[in-house]
Amino acid sequence: MRNPDTADAADAAQESAYVLEAREVTKHFTVRGALGRTSVVRAVEQATVRLKPGQILALVGESGSGKTTLARMLARFHEPTEGEIVLRGEPVSGSRRARRAYHSEVQLIFQDPFGSLNPLHRVRYNLERALRLHQPQLDRAGRERRITELLERVSLTPTDEFAAKFPHELSGGQRQRVVIARALAVEPKVLLGDEPISMLDVSIRLEMLNLLQRLRTEDGLALLYITHDIASARYLCDEIAVMYAGQMVESGPKEEVIAAPQHPYTKLLIESSPDPERGVDDREALFAGADELGEPPSLIDPPTGCRFHPRCPFAMPECREQAPPRTELGNGHWAMCWLHTKGRAGELAGTTHAEATAARRRTLEGAS
């Protein structure tokens, strides 16, 4: 029998190991239409994210899945409609002082390096402003030394030359390095990267990923890496969490999730990612039913039950009627899909998404 005192102590120790958590957070936005009618956009619903020091978690999903909204809640740009944000085991408060202290530990790296820096000021000013706000104890000489250290950390040397440049004089990769340097200026414990490499040239994306990896290794930073690119997630992260239509559908160690996805949407994402080892015939077979996939649902009027069921070739009546329960698969891997409850999970490994879609189409045609 489980000892309640021991169990409580173990749970408390586990919670204290997380530097940042979003616990069952929900975010609804009220929008007003052309005729003055209001609607509610259910952008994120009951999402949980936990980050440990030195951990990189990739949050993947297609555009509109709620990834950025979740990151903005973690960055406290949006307050959750429900749920709570927890830093070092303590729920965050809304006071101005508390918000500044929070931003000293949690920093968001934006997707667009071109719009992240003030174009009217030199790099030195953009870095110095962060130091003035979050490290007021530094004098002018101290700030100058810190600016030099930050630019060296992100490999922008000679530092004096780069500090004197305006943002428009830098390449996209250099600007993103400055953005990362500015985030590091406040000595954070968590970085939230909202597709930080998607607007960079392919030739320099690997450099940025290696920089993020080095920051994790040297500083013990926790990183939430938001992306729609499974390949970069596999290269960089420890774990993968998958979002669809505002909800978390699967999460676990990266190799398990990628090698054996346990949700049909995760399977679709992985099979749709570019793979240079695929031959022409393989690609044609894999994407034969791409025109039948449909579009993500409206978050103003989402489907009942599982939100993926209108696009899912494995859908059952239960999928349309009720949200699936969470199934624990071991080693921190879980999925929310009725296939596991109904003993049909093996079908995911036994076919491709395209084959399952074609088989479903034949079944429906035969029934009609």
N, C-alpha and C positions, 0 to 999 in steps of 0.2 A: 504494500500500500504506500502511496506517495505521502510523505510527511509534509503537512501544510506549511510548517515553519521553514523547512528546507526549500520547498517549492517557491515560497514567497521570496526568500533570499536569492534564489537562482534567478527568478524573474526580475528582481530589482537590479541584480548584477548585470543581467542582459540589457536592461533598459539604460543603465548608466554607461554601457559600452558605446552607445550611439551618441554622436556629436550633434546630429540634426535629424529630426523626424517630422513628417507630416502624418498625422494620425486621422484616418478616415475623413479626409478633408473633401468638402464639396464647395463648388463655386457656381452660382447661378447669376447670370446677368439679365437685367430687365432692359429690353429694347423697345423703342417706340416706332411704329410703322408710319406710312405716309398719311393714313387717315386718323392718326392719333391713337390707334389701338396698341396696347402693350403686349409683349410676348416675353417669355422666359427662356433664355438659352441655358441649357444644362451642360455647361462647358466641362465640368469635372464633377464626378460623383463618387464619394466614398473611396478615395485613393489613399493608399498608405505607402510612404517611402521612408526608408531608414538608411542612414549613412554612418559608417564607422570611420574613425581616423585612418587615413591611408587607403581607404577603399574607393574604387571607381565603379559607379553604377551607371550603366547605359540605359536611358529611357528612350525606347524606340516606338515608332508608329507613323502612319502617314499624316500628311498635313490635315489639320483640323481635329486631331485626336485628343487634344487637351494638354499636350506636353508643355508648351510654353506657358499656358495658364497655370499649370502646377508649379513650374519654376518660378513664376512671378509671385505666387503665394509664398513659396519658400523664401523668396527675396523680400517679401513683405511689401510688394507693390500693390498686391490685391490682398484684402483680408478674406479669409474663408467664410462662406455662408454658414457652413457647419464644420465641425471638427476643430483640431487645434494644431499649431506649430510648436514644436518642443525643441529647445536648445539645451544641450547637456542635461536632459532630464527635467527641465523646468519649462512650463508653458510661458510663452513670451507675452509681455504686456504691451499696451499701446501708448505708453508715455513717450515723450520726445527723447528723453535721456535713454530710455530703454531701447528705442529704435536705433539711436546712434551706436549704442553698445552692440546691438545685434548686427548692424552693418559693419562693425569692426571685425566680426567673426565670420560673416557670410557675405560673399560678393558674387554678383552676377556678371558673367562675360556675355555681351550681346553678340548676336549673329552678325550684325553689320559693322565691321570696323570703320567704315567710311562715315557712319553717322554717330559713332560712339565718342568721338573726340571733338572738342571745340575747335572749329577750323580757323578761328581768328587768333588763336594763341599757339605759341610754340609748345613742343613736347615738354619742356621744362615746366611750364606753367600748369599743364594738365596733370603732371605728377605732383608738383608742389602743392596744388590745391588740395589733393587728397591727404597729403601729409599734414597740412595746416589744420584740416578738419579732424583728423583721427589721431595725430601725434603732436598736439600743441606744445608739448614739452621741448621739442626740438628747436634750437635756434637756427639762424640762417645757414651757418656753416654745417650744422648737423643735417639740415634738409638737403644741402648740396651733396654731402657725402652719401646720404641715403638715395638720392636720385642716381648717382653714379653706380651704387650697388645694384639698384633695381634694373638699370639698363644692362649692366653686365650679366645679371641673372637671366635675362631674356635674349642674350647674345646680340645686343645692339652696340657694337663698338666700332670706332672710338666713341665713347659716351658723350664727350663734349660736342662732337659734331651732330649726333642724333638729338641731343637735348636742345640744340639751337634750331632744329628744323620745324617747319609747319607741317601739319598732317598731310596737306596736299603734295608735299615733297617726298612722301614715303610711299612704298609699294603697299599692296594690300596685306601681305604677310608682315611687313614691318609695323604697319598700323595695329594689327592684331597683337603683336608682341608688346606694343606700347599699352594697349588696353589691358593686357595681362599684367604688365608691370604696375599699372595704376591700381589694379585690384590687389596686387601683392603689397602695395604701399601701406595698407592698413593692417598687414600681418594677419590675414584671415585664417580660419581653420577649415572653411568650406568654400569651394568654388562651384558655382552653378554655370555650366557652359551650355548656352542655348544655341546649338548648331554652330559652334565657334569656328569650324573650318569650311562650312558649306559655301561661303562666298569667296574663298581663296582659290588660287590656281591649283590644279591638281599636283603640279610639281613641288609645291611647298606645303601641302597638307601633311605629309609624313613628318616634316620638321616640326609642325605645330603639335602633332600627336606625341612626338618624342619629348617636346618641351613639357607638355602636361604630365607625361609619365615621369619625367625627371623631378618635377615639382612635388609629385606624390611621394616619390622615393626619398627625396632630400628633406622635405618639410613635413611629411606625414599628412598632407592635405587630403581631405575627403573631396571627391569630385562627382557631381551629377552631370553626366555627359548626355545631352539631348541630341538625338540624331535620327534620321531615317535611313542611314547607311549601315547596314548590318556588318559590312566588311570592316569599317573603322571601329565599330563597337567591339567586334571580336578581337581586333588588334590591341585595343586600349584597355578595355574594362575587365572587371572581375565577375560581375553579374549583369544580367540583362533583365529589364522589366518592360513589358509590352503593354501599350495602351491602345484602345480602340473606342472611338466615339465617346470619349470622356471617362472611360472606365479601364481599370487595370484588369487584364485577362490572363496574364502568365508572368512568372518571374522565377529566376533561379540562376545557378552558375552558368556562365556563358557557353561552355562546351556542351553542357547537357541541353540547354535550350536550343542551340543551333543544330546539334547533331540529332536530337530527338524532340522536336517541338511537340507540345502536348495540348495545343489549342489550334484549331483550323486557321485562325487569322495569323498566328505566328508562322505556321507552315506556309501560308501564302506569301508572307513577307520574305521569308528565307528563300523560297523557290523563285521569287521575283527579282532577287538581287543579282547583279551582274556576276558572272562566273566565266573567266576566260577559258576554262577547261571544257566548257560545253561545246559540242560540235553544232553545226547548222541544223542537223536533224533533231538533235536534242532540244534546241531552242524552239524549233517549230512545234514539236510535240508538247513542250512545256507550256507554251503560250497559245496553244490552239484555241482555248476557250476564254482568252483574255477579254473578248468583247462581251462575254456573259457575266463578268464579275459585278457590273453595276457600280453605283456610287456609294460613298459613305452616307449614312442616314442624316437627316436633319436633327440637330440637337435641340430644336424648338419642339419638335414632335417626334421623339425617338421611338423606335419599335418597342413593343412590349417584349417581355422575356429577355432572351439574349439579344443584344443589339446587333450581333453579327449574323443572326439567322437568315435575313433576306439574301445574303450573299454566300451562305455556307452550304456546300454540297452534302454535308452530313446532317443537316437539320432534321430534327424530329418534332413531333407535336409539342413536347415539353419545352422545346427551345422557344416556341412562339408564345407560350403561356406564362412561363415563370423564369426568373433569372436563375442561372445555374449556381449551385453551391461551389464553394472553394474545396478543391481536392488536394490534399498534401501528398506529394510524391516522394518525399525523402530528400535529405541533403539540402534543405532550404528551397527545393523546387516545388512550385504549386501552379495549378491552372484552374480556371473557372469555366468548365465545359460539361455538358450533360453526358458526353460520350464516356466519361470516366464512371459516372454513377450508373450508367446503363450497361457497362461491360463492353463497350465498343471502342475503347481507346486504341486497340490494336489496329483499327482501320486507318489511323493516321499514318502509321509507319508502313502500311501495306500498299499505299498508292500515292500518287501525286495529286495536288489540288486540281490540276487540269483533268486528270483521268477521272477523279471523283465527280467533277462537274459534268463531264461527258456521260458518265454512267447515270447520273441523276437525270440528265436530259433524256436519255433513252428510256428510262423508267417512266418519266412523265409522258413522253410521246406514246409509249405502249399503253399507258393507262387511259389516254384520251382516244 
